[in-house]
C-alpha cells in the first residue's frame, strides 16, 4: 500500500482509515479506483468513538419541556432521533463523518450539530458529478506534481551542467599549471646546460692560456741578430725553397720521414704524426733540439718556412 496514495486521498478530504480501506478493497490499484469506491460507499457509516446518531433517551429521563407538557396535558412525547449532521455555518446536511470531514477540509467550516432532518442519498448523477470533480482535482494534483518534478529535474540538470563546467574549468586550469611547470622546468634545464657549457669553455680557455704561459716560459731567448756587415761585393740573395724534408722521431725510437710544402702549417705535420705514429697514442708536443724549442698552439698555425724548418729539419715527439 503506497503512502503517497493515502496522502493524496487524505488531501482530498477522506479520512486515513477510509483511504486505507478503499485502497485495500480495490487491490491497491491506485487513487482513482479507491476514490470511486469511496464515493459509491459514501452512505456507509464510519466507525467513530462518538456516533453521530443519538440513541433514544431512556424512558425514565425527560426533558424540562416534556415535564411541562406532562404537567399540562398529562402525556409525554417521545424524543426524536438525530438522522444527520448539520453545518451551522452554511446549513448543509451530512449523513456520515466522512462527509463532515470532507466538507470541513474543503470549506474550512468547523461548527456542526446533530439534526433530525434526513439527508437523501446521492443520486447517480450527483455521484458522477462528485467523481468528476474529484477526478479533475486528482488530475490537477498530478499535473502539479509532474510540473514540480519537471522543475526539480531541470534544476538538477542545471546543477549537473554547472558542476561539469566547473570541473572542466578546474581540469583545464590544472593542465595549464602543469604545462607551465613543465615549461619552467625545461627553461631551467636549458639555462643549466648553457652555464655548464660556458664553464667548460672557460676552463678550456684557461687551460690553453696556462699551456701558452708554460711554453713561453720554456722557450729560449733567441739572440738579436746583428746587422749585416757592409760589403763591397754584391750581397747574395737568400734562396727560396718550395719543399722541406722532415724527420720525425717518435717516443719509441722509430722515425717517420715525409716531405711537406714550405708554406704548409705545422698543424699539418701534427695531423700526419697522429695518423701514422706507431708508438703509444696520446697527446703530444713537437719540439726541436738544435736550437731547443717546444712549439706552442700559436706555432701550429705558422708555416714551416717561418719556423725555420726549411729545407730540412728533425722534429721530436714529446708526451705531454
C-alpha positions as CSV (number, residue, x, y, z in Angstrom):
1,X,0.0,0.0,0.0
2,X,1.5,3.3,-1.2
3,X,1.7,6.0,1.4
4,X,1.5,8.6,-1.4
5,X,-1.9,7.3,-2.4
6,X,-3.1,7.5,1.2
7,X,-1.8,11.1,1.5
8,X,-3.5,12.1,-1.8
9,X,-6.9,10.7,-0.6
10,X,-6.5,12.4,2.8
11,X,-5.7,15.7,1.0
12,X,-9.0,15.3,-1.0
13,X,-11.0,15.1,2.3
14,X,-11.2,11.4,3.1
15,X,-10.1,10.0,6.4
16,X,-7.0,8.0,6.6
17,X,-8.8,4.9,7.8
18,X,-11.3,5.1,4.9
19,X,-8.5,5.7,2.4
20,X,-6.6,2.6,3.6
21,X,-9.8,0.5,3.5
22,X,-10.6,1.7,-0.1
23,X,-7.1,1.0,-1.3
24,X,-7.1,-2.4,0.3
25,X,-10.5,-3.4,-1.2
26,X,-9.6,-2.2,-4.7
27,X,-6.4,-4.2,-4.6
28,X,-4.0,-1.2,-4.3
29,X,-4.6,-0.3,-8.0
30,X,-4.3,3.4,-7.5
31,X,-6.1,6.5,-6.3
32,X,-8.9,6.6,-8.9
33,X,-10.4,3.1,-8.2
34,X,-10.2,3.8,-4.4
35,X,-11.9,7.2,-4.9
36,X,-14.7,5.6,-7.0
37,X,-15.2,3.0,-4.2
38,X,-15.3,5.8,-1.6
39,X,-17.9,7.7,-3.5
40,X,-20.0,4.6,-4.1
41,X,-20.0,3.8,-0.4
42,X,-20.3,7.3,1.0
43,X,-23.5,6.4,2.7
44,X,-21.8,3.7,4.8
45,X,-21.4,4.7,8.4
46,X,-17.8,5.1,9.5
47,X,-16.8,3.7,12.9
48,X,-16.4,6.6,15.3
49,X,-15.8,6.8,19.1
50,X,-18.6,9.5,19.1
51,X,-21.5,8.2,17.0
52,X,-23.4,10.9,15.1
53,X,-26.8,9.1,15.6
54,X,-28.1,9.7,19.1
55,X,-29.7,6.8,20.8
56,X,-33.3,7.1,22.2
57,X,-33.3,8.6,25.6
58,X,-34.3,6.3,28.4
59,X,-38.0,6.3,29.2
60,X,-37.3,7.4,32.7
61,X,-35.4,10.5,31.6
62,X,-37.4,13.5,30.4
63,X,-36.5,16.9,29.3
64,X,-37.9,20.0,31.1
65,X,-40.1,20.7,28.1
66,X,-41.6,17.2,28.3
67,X,-42.2,17.7,32.0
68,X,-44.1,20.9,31.3
69,X,-46.1,19.1,28.6
70,X,-46.8,16.3,31.1
71,X,-47.9,18.7,33.7
72,X,-50.2,20.4,31.2
73,X,-51.6,17.6,29.2
74,X,-50.7,14.5,31.1
75,X,-48.9,12.9,28.1
76,X,-45.0,12.5,27.4
77,X,-43.7,12.9,23.8
78,X,-41.0,10.5,22.5
79,X,-37.5,12.0,21.9
80,X,-36.8,12.5,18.2
81,X,-33.8,10.6,16.7
82,X,-30.9,12.5,15.1
83,X,-30.7,11.4,11.4
84,X,-27.8,13.6,10.1
85,X,-25.2,16.2,10.9
86,X,-25.7,19.9,10.0
87,X,-23.1,22.6,9.3
88,X,-24.1,25.5,11.5
89,X,-22.2,27.8,9.1
90,X,-23.8,27.0,5.7
91,X,-26.7,24.7,6.7
92,X,-25.7,21.7,4.7
93,X,-26.7,18.2,5.8
94,X,-24.2,15.3,6.0
95,X,-25.0,11.6,6.7
96,X,-21.6,10.4,7.8
97,X,-18.5,11.6,9.5
98,X,-16.7,11.1,6.1
99,X,-18.8,13.8,4.5
100,X,-18.4,16.1,7.5
101,X,-14.6,15.7,7.3
102,X,-14.6,16.3,3.6
103,X,-16.8,19.4,3.9
104,X,-14.7,20.8,6.8
105,X,-11.5,20.2,4.8
106,X,-12.8,21.8,1.7
107,X,-14.7,24.8,3.2
108,X,-12.9,25.4,6.5
109,X,-16.1,25.3,8.5
110,X,-15.8,24.0,12.0
111,X,-19.2,24.2,13.6
112,X,-21.5,21.1,13.2
113,X,-24.5,19.8,15.2
114,X,-26.9,16.9,15.1
115,X,-30.1,17.2,13.1
116,X,-33.4,15.3,12.9
117,X,-33.6,16.0,9.2
118,X,-32.7,13.1,7.0
119,X,-30.3,13.6,4.1
120,X,-31.3,12.0,1.0
121,X,-28.7,9.6,-0.5
122,X,-26.7,10.9,-3.5
123,X,-28.3,10.1,-6.9
124,X,-26.2,8.6,-9.6
125,X,-25.8,11.9,-11.3
126,X,-24.6,13.5,-8.1
127,X,-22.1,10.7,-7.6
128,X,-20.9,11.1,-11.1
129,X,-20.5,14.8,-10.6
130,X,-18.6,14.3,-7.4
131,X,-16.4,11.7,-9.1
132,X,-15.8,14.2,-12.0
133,X,-14.9,16.9,-9.5
134,X,-12.5,14.6,-7.6
135,X,-11.1,13.2,-10.8
136,X,-10.4,16.7,-12.0
137,X,-8.8,17.6,-8.7
138,X,-6.7,14.5,-8.8
139,X,-5.6,15.4,-12.4
140,X,-4.7,18.9,-11.3
141,X,-2.7,17.5,-8.4
142,X,-1.0,15.0,-10.7
143,X,-0.1,17.8,-13.2
144,X,1.2,20.0,-10.3
145,X,3.3,17.1,-9.1
146,X,4.6,16.4,-12.6
147,X,5.4,20.1,-13.0
148,X,7.3,20.2,-9.7
149,X,9.2,17.0,-10.7
150,X,10.0,18.6,-14.1
151,X,11.3,21.7,-12.4
152,X,13.3,19.6,-10.0
153,X,14.7,17.6,-12.9
154,X,15.6,20.9,-14.7
155,X,17.2,22.2,-11.6
156,X,19.2,19.0,-11.2
157,X,20.3,19.2,-14.8
158,X,21.4,22.8,-14.4
159,X,23.4,21.9,-11.3
160,X,24.9,18.9,-13.2
161,X,25.9,21.2,-16.2
162,X,27.2,23.8,-13.8
163,X,29.2,21.2,-11.9
164,X,30.5,19.8,-15.2
165,X,31.6,23.2,-16.3
166,X,33.3,23.9,-13.0
167,X,35.1,20.5,-13.2
168,X,36.2,21.2,-16.8
169,X,37.5,24.6,-15.8
170,X,39.3,23.2,-12.8
171,X,40.8,20.5,-15.0
172,X,41.8,23.0,-17.7
173,X,43.4,25.2,-15.1
174,X,45.3,22.3,-13.6
175,X,46.6,21.3,-17.1
176,X,47.7,24.9,-17.7
177,X,49.6,24.9,-14.4
178,X,51.2,21.6,-15.2
179,X,52.2,22.8,-18.7
180,X,53.6,26.0,-17.1
181,X,55.5,23.9,-14.6
182,X,57.0,21.7,-17.4
183,X,58.0,24.8,-19.5
184,X,59.7,26.4,-16.5
185,X,61.5,23.1,-15.8
186,X,62.7,22.9,-19.4
187,X,63.8,26.5,-19.3
188,X,65.7,25.9,-16.1
189,X,67.4,22.8,-17.6
190,X,68.4,24.7,-20.7
191,X,69.9,27.5,-18.5
192,X,71.8,25.0,-16.5
193,X,73.2,23.4,-19.7
194,X,74.2,26.8,-21.1
195,X,76.0,27.6,-17.8
196,X,77.7,24.2,-17.9
197,X,78.9,24.7,-21.5
198,X,80.1,28.2,-20.6
199,X,82.1,26.8,-17.6
200,X,83.6,24.1,-19.8
201,X,84.5,26.7,-22.4
202,X,86.1,29.0,-19.8
203,X,88.0,26.0,-18.4
204,X,89.4,25.2,-21.9
205,X,90.4,28.8,-22.4
206,X,92.1,28.8,-19.1
207,X,94.0,25.5,-19.9
208,X,95.1,27.0,-23.2
209,X,96.3,30.1,-21.5
210,X,98.2,28.1,-19.0
211,X,99.9,26.0,-21.7
212,X,100.9,29.1,-23.6
213,X,102.3,30.6,-20.5
214,X,104.3,27.4,-19.7
215,X,105.5,27.2,-23.3
216,X,106.7,30.8,-23.3
217,X,108.5,30.2,-20.1
218,X,110.4,27.2,-21.5
219,X,111.1,29.0,-24.8
220,X,114.8,30.0,-25.0
221,X,115.7,33.6,-25.6
222,X,116.8,34.0,-29.2
223,X,119.8,36.4,-29.6
224,X,119.1,39.5,-31.5
225,X,120.7,39.1,-35.0
226,X,123.5,41.5,-35.7
227,X,123.1,43.9,-38.6
228,X,124.8,42.6,-41.7
229,X,128.4,43.8,-42.3
230,X,128.6,46.1,-45.2
231,X,130.5,44.6,-48.0
232,X,131.7,46.0,-51.2
233,X,130.7,42.9,-53.0
234,X,127.1,42.3,-54.1
235,X,125.1,40.7,-51.3
236,X,123.9,37.2,-52.0
237,X,120.2,36.7,-52.1
238,X,118.6,34.1,-49.7
239,X,117.4,31.0,-51.6
240,X,113.7,30.2,-51.5
241,X,112.6,26.6,-51.0
242,X,109.3,25.2,-52.0
243,X,109.6,21.9,-50.1
244,X,111.2,20.6,-46.9
245,X,112.1,17.2,-45.7
246,X,111.2,16.4,-42.1
247,X,112.4,13.5,-40.0
248,X,110.0,12.9,-37.1
249,X,111.3,10.8,-34.2
250,X,108.6,9.0,-32.1
251,X,108.7,8.2,-28.4
252,X,109.6,4.5,-29.1
253,X,112.7,5.5,-31.1
254,X,111.3,4.9,-34.5
255,X,111.4,7.7,-37.1
256,X,108.9,9.0,-39.8
257,X,110.2,10.8,-42.9
258,X,107.9,12.9,-45.0
259,X,108.2,15.9,-47.5
260,X,106.0,18.9,-46.9
261,X,105.4,22.2,-48.7
262,X,107.5,25.0,-47.2
263,X,104.3,27.0,-46.7
264,X,102.3,24.3,-45.1
265,X,101.4,24.8,-41.4
266,X,103.0,22.9,-38.6
267,X,99.4,21.7,-37.8
268,X,99.6,19.5,-40.9
269,X,102.7,17.8,-39.5
270,X,100.9,17.1,-36.3
271,X,98.0,15.5,-38.2
272,X,100.5,13.4,-40.1
273,X,102.0,12.2,-36.9
274,X,98.6,11.4,-35.3
275,X,97.7,9.3,-38.4
276,X,101.0,7.4,-38.8
277,X,102.5,7.1,-35.4
278,X,103.3,3.6,-34.2
279,X,104.2,4.4,-30.6
280,X,101.8,4.8,-27.6
281,X,98.9,7.1,-28.5
282,X,98.1,10.1,-26.5
283,X,98.5,13.9,-26.5
284,X,102.0,15.1,-27.5
285,X,104.1,18.2,-28.4
286,X,106.6,18.7,-31.3
287,X,110.0,20.1,-30.5
288,X,113.5,20.7,-31.9
289,X,116.8,20.1,-30.2
290,X,119.1,22.5,-32.2
291,X,118.0,25.0,-31.1
292,X,115.8,23.5,-28.4
293,X,112.3,24.7,-28.9
294,X,108.8,23.4,-27.9
295,X,106.2,24.6,-30.3
296,X,103.1,26.2,-28.8
297,X,99.5,26.4,-30.0
298,X,100.2,29.6,-31.9
299,X,103.2,28.0,-33.6
300,X,101.0,25.3,-35.1
301,X,99.2,27.9,-37.2
302,X,102.5,29.2,-38.6
303,X,104.0,28.0,-41.9
304,X,107.1,25.7,-41.9
305,X,109.4,28.2,-43.6
306,X,108.6,30.8,-40.9
307,X,109.5,28.4,-38.2
308,X,113.0,27.6,-39.7
309,X,112.1,24.1,-40.7
310,X,113.2,24.5,-44.4
311,X,114.8,22.9,-46.4
312,X,115.1,20.1,-43.8
313,X,114.7,19.5,-40.1
314,X,114.4,17.0,-37.3
315,X,111.3,17.0,-35.0
316,X,111.0,15.2,-31.7
317,X,107.6,13.9,-30.5
318,X,107.3,14.6,-26.7
319,X,104.5,13.3,-24.5
320,X,102.5,15.9,-22.6
